[in-house]
Structures are given as structure tokens and as C-alpha cells.
Amino acid sequence: MSLDVYLGIDVGSVTTKLALVDEKGKYVDSYMLKTAGKPVDAVQDGLRHILSQALCDYSVKGVGTTGSGRNLAGALVGADVVKNEITAHAVAASTNIPGVQTILEIGGQDSKIIILRDGIVTDFAMNTVCAAGTGSFLDHQAQRLNVPIEKFGETALKSENPARIAGRCGVFAESDLIHKQQLGYPVEDLLYGLCQALVRNYLSNLALGKELLPTISFQGGVATNSGMVKAFEEALNTKIVVPENHQTMGAIGAALLAMENHQYTEAETKFKGWEVGNMNFQSVTCQCTGCSNNCEVITILEGAQHIGHVEKIGDIKGNIIARWGGTCGRWDIN
């Protein structure tokens, strides 16, 4: 038995997500793992895992990639569509959540807000600078308070008098947390205070000047935290929808985009096959000195040959499967 599917891959700085949808866009399967600074290994591990848990043969008709490592992932697997996270999350939400008009997305290293009207993105904003607006902020503070991140939400919900913690800056927030801890605040009040601080940071930075209309979807890994969901609901005074597959919505969106592309173009997929999970790849970064931009150009090679130090991009030899990073596109190979 074989099932026609579309594969989506979302490579983030903290986690890598893979998802499959069928020809009608219905969710089939997904998997999430730590990127751990090795996006190539994460993509390959993810492919092997998806295949190992398959209940039937998957015939891949199209592949989409997204996330900060979308170009790398696209080169590795042979993507038909490479799209940014805003588009991927918007497509996934509008397909799976009827009437969605606002998307709150918080990941490990960045956060986003997306405004949709009639299924079309009309506005968005991203935070990639301040750690106080990301999941890593909560994770770090949970470790400081000796609370497993899995227990963060349920512990925070026990709070009756949440601590008021300054959340405009990660450094100040941590100092304020330590101060409140030394004053003897209960752990649950500190945790929910952190949730409220992150929500205030998010709304004052990303949502400033934007009209947040229901239905509101909360996506990304932080949506698992029930304390954060409650803090958003209190701040916005409305019900927040957390999709069942909220952690892999970016990958689901990439898969849906691949499906749309295939149905529109009817072109054969560029997917290199599931055996990509067992191939050898390596990346080489070299600075182009052709102009004053001094671009960092990334080259992806297939094989395990030793490259060593390279002074010039033209000196890189081997089976080059992709190259990007230059402003002018001089060296680009897709």
C-alpha cells in the first residue's frame, strides 16, 4: 500500500520539524527533534524517523522547506518550494483553523505575530533580538528555579498572587526574578509572573498598533505552556486557540505549500528520495572578496571528502549540490 504525500520541513535554530499531508491537505504525520547546532544531521535524523514510523509506503509528490535553515534543507532534500516562516504559519493556520485572523507564534529563539484578513496576510512583525520575548527565556528561568520545562505550565497555573516581573529586557527580567526569589515569592507565583512578563513584552513590541481580532491562534513550542495560554487570554480578554499540532505548524504549512505548487504546476518533484537520510554532506563557508560586500557564501557538498582550509570560493572542489549567500547571486547554485 502506498500513500501520496507532501513533505514539509521547518529548520529552526532550536528545533527541526517535519510533517506530511496527503493530497487533500489532511495531516498524516509529523516529527520534531532538537537541531542542536547541526541542521544537516537534524534533517537526516528526521527523515529516517518519519520513514521508520510509517504505516505504509510514502510516495512524495512535493517538498517544501521553511525556517531559518530553509535554504540548507531545500538543498539537501531537493525542495520544490522554499518559503519564509510567515507564509508557512499563515497557510497552516488558515487551512486548519476556520476564521483565524491573528496568529501568535513563539519559538525558541524568535517570535512572530501575523495578521490575516480573509485568509490573506495583511501585516506581521518578528522579534529576533530580545531574548525576553522567546521560549529560551522561559526555559532558562525554569532551570534557574529548578522546575522541569514540562511542568512549567501546570505549576504556573497554581499561582494566586503572581509576581510582577520586569519583562522589557531579558537581563532586567532575570535580575528582577532573582530579587523576587530572594524576597520569598512562591515558585508558582514567579513562574506565572514570568508568563505575564513575556506576554507584556510580546504585546508591547510585536502587537503595538495592530488590531488583534479573533479567532486567535497560538502556535510554536511555547504554546505547549498552559501558563502562557492563560496569560495571553487574560491580556487579550478572549479565548486563544491552540492547534493540536501547534509545534509543527510551520512544517505543515510548508507541506501545504508544496501541495499547492504541485497541483498548480503538475511538475515532477525535485525530492531526492528518502535515502537522503543516509547520505554524507558537508558545508563550507568562504568569504567572497569580489567587491566591498565581502559576502559569506555557503557551499554544500555531497560526500565525506576532507576539504580543509579554503581561501577562494573557486578553489572548492567536489560534488557541489548547492551554494548561496552572495548578494549579487554570482555564486548561487540551486
N, C-alpha and C positions, 0 to 999 in steps of 0.2 A: 504493500500500500504506500502510495506517495501523495504528499500534500504540497500544493503550490504555495509558496510563502514569499514574503518580502522581509528583508533583514534590515534592522536599524541599529546603528552603533553610536553611542554617545560617550566620547572620551573626555572626561573631566580631569582636573588636577588631583582630586582626591579619589574619585571612583570612576569606573568604566562600566557602562550599562549596555546590554544587548537585548533586543526584542524582536519578536516575529509576529507578523499579522498575516491573515490569509487574503485571498483575492477580493474579499468583501470588506477588508479593513478590520476584521474581527481579531481581537487579541488571541494569540496562540501560546506564546511562552516568553519568558524574559529571564535575565540573569544579571546580577550586579556583583562586582568584586572591586577590591582596592587597586587603584592604579599604582600606588607605591613607587612613584617616580620612574616606572618602567612601562610606558604606554604600549610598546610593541608586545611585550610579554603579556600584558593585561588583555589586549585584544585577542591574542592567540589562545590564552587560557580560557577566555570567554567563549570563543568559537568551539573549543574542544568540549567545554561543559555543556553548552547548548545541544551539541550533537549527541553527547553521551546520555542525556536525559530525554532524548526524542522518543516518542512512542510510535513513530513511523518515519519513513524516509522524507526528507525535506528537499523539495526542488525549488531552489532560489531563483525567482524571476526578476529580482531587482534589489539593490543595496543602497541605503542612504547613510551618511555619516554626519554627525554634528558634534558640538562641544569644542573645547579649546584645542583638542587634538584631532579635529575632523580631517584636516589635510593629510596628516600622517596615516590615520586609519583608512582614509579613502585610497591612498596609495598602496597600502598593504593588501587590502582585500579586493580592490578593484570596484570602487563605488561608482554608481550611476548618477548619484545626486549628492552634493556636498553643500549643506546649508547651515546657517548660524542657529544658535540655541533659541533665539526669539521666535523664529519661524517654526522650528520643530515643536516647541512647547505650545505655541498657539494652535497649530494644526491638531496636535493630540488632544488638547482641551476642547476645542470646538467640535471635534468628532465624537468625543466621549461624554461631554457634559452639556446637555441641552441648555441653551440660553446663556452660556458663560459670557461675561462681559469684562471680568477682571481676573488676572492671573497673578498670584503671589508666588514667587519661586525663590527658595533659599537653599543653596547648596553648601558644600564645604568651604569653598574659597570665594564665592561671589553670590550676589543676589540680584534678582530682576523683578520688575513689575511690568506687566503687559496689559494694555487696554485694548479691548476688542469691541467693535460695534458691528452687528450683523455678520459676525464671523470674520471680520477684516481687522487687522492690527492698525489702530489709528495713533497709538502712542506707546512708548516704552522707555524704560530707564534701567541702567545697570550700575551696580556698585562692585568695583573690583579693587578698591583701595583700602577702605576701612574694615579691619577685622571684626569690629564690634557689630557688624551687620551680617555676619556669616555663621554657618554651623560650626566652624572650627573654634569660634569664640565660646560657644556653649560647651563644646567638647572639652576644651582646655579648662574651663572653670569647673566643670563637673569632676574632672580629675583632681583639681585643687581641693574640692570638697569631699573627695573620696566617694563619689557616687557614680556607679556604672552608668554610662550614657543611655543604656536601655531602660534604666529605672528613673531617668531624669523626669520624664513627663508625669508619671504616676506619683512621684514624690512631690513635685511642684504643685500638683492639684490638691494636696493636703494643706496647703498654706491658707491661713486665716488672716494674717497681717503681713502681706508681702513687703519686703524691704525696698525702699526707694533707692535704686542704684543708678548712678550717672551712666548713661549709655551712649553719649555722643562720641566717645573715643574709647578704643579698646584698652589703652593704657590707664586712663582715668577710671574706667569701669572696674578693672582689676584692683586698682588701689582702693576704690570705694568698697568693693566686695570684701577685701581683707579687713578694712576698717569696721564694716558692719559685722563681720565674723568675730572680730575681737570684742565687739560690744555684746556678744552673746545671742545674736539672732539665730533662731532655729534654722536648720538646713533647708527645710521646705520653704520657708519664707525667703531665704536667699535665692533659691532656685527659681521660684516664681517671680521674684524681683528681677532676676536676670532675663526671664522671658519678656517681662514688661519693658525692660530697658531695650532689648533688641527690637521689639515691636515699635517703640517710640523712635528709635534710630532709623528703622526701615521707613516708617511713615513720614518722618520729617525730612528724610533725604530723597528717597525714590518717589514717594507719592505726592510730594509737595506740588500743589497746583493742579493735581489730576483728580478727576471725578471717578471715584471707585463705586461703580454700580454693581448690584447683584445680578446674576449669580457670580459669587467669588470663589475661585478655585485656588487651593493651596497645594503647591507641587514642590518636588525636591525632597532630599533626605530629611530636612528639618521638619517637614510636615508629619513625620512619624511621632514627633514630640507633642503629646496631648496638651502639655502646658503652653506651648506656643500657639496651638489652635485656639485654646481658651483666651489667651491674651489678645490675639487678633480679633476674636469675636467680641470681646469687651471693648476694645478700642474702636472698632468699626460699628458696633451695635447691630450686627447682622450675623446670620448663620454662614459659616465657612464650610465649603465642600472640599473634602479630601478624597481624591480619586483612589480607587483600590490599588492601582499600580502607580501611585504618585512618585515613587523613587525612580521609575524607568520611563516617565512620560516623554523625556527628550528622545530616547531611543525609539519609543513607539511613534512619535512624530516623524522621526527620520524614516522609519519603515513605511509610514503612510505616504510620505513624500515620494519615496521610491515607487510605491504602488501607483500613485497618480502619474508619475513620469512614464512608467511602463505602459499604462493604459492609454496615455495620450500619444506617445511616440511609437509604441509597439516595437521598440528596438530590443535587440538581444542584450541581456545583461553583461556587464563587464566583470562580474564576480569571478574571482579566480578559483573558486571551489573551497570546500571545507578543508582540503589539505593545507591551506594557508596556515592553519593552526599548528602545523608541524614543520614549517619551513624555517630556514635561518635568514634573519635580516639584521642589518646594522645601519646606523645612521652616522653621517659625517657632517660636521658643521665647519664651514670655511668662510672667511670674510672676503667679499668681492671688493677689490681696490680699483675698479674701473672708473669710479667717479667719487665725489666727495660724500656720497651717501654711506659708503662703507657697509653695505647690507650684509647681514648674516644669512648665508644660503645653506639650506639643509638638503643633503643628498641621501636618499635611501637606496641601499644596495642589497641585492639578494645574494646570499651565500655567507660563508663564515671566514672568508679570507682576511688576513691581517692587513689593515690599511696603514697604520702608523700615522706619523705627523704629516699633514699636507699643507703646503704653503699656498698653492694656487688651485682654484676650482678645477681648472682644466687638467690638473695632474691626477685627479681622482679616476681610477680605473676599476673596471669590474662591471657586473651586470646591474646597471643603474635602472631602477624601476620608477623613480620619481625624484623631482627636485623642485624646490620652491623657496621663496623668501626674499627674492630681489624685487626692488620697487619697479624696475623697468620691465621685468619679465624675461630678461636676456637669457637667463639660465634655466627657466622653468621647463620641466618635463613632466607631463601628466600621463 
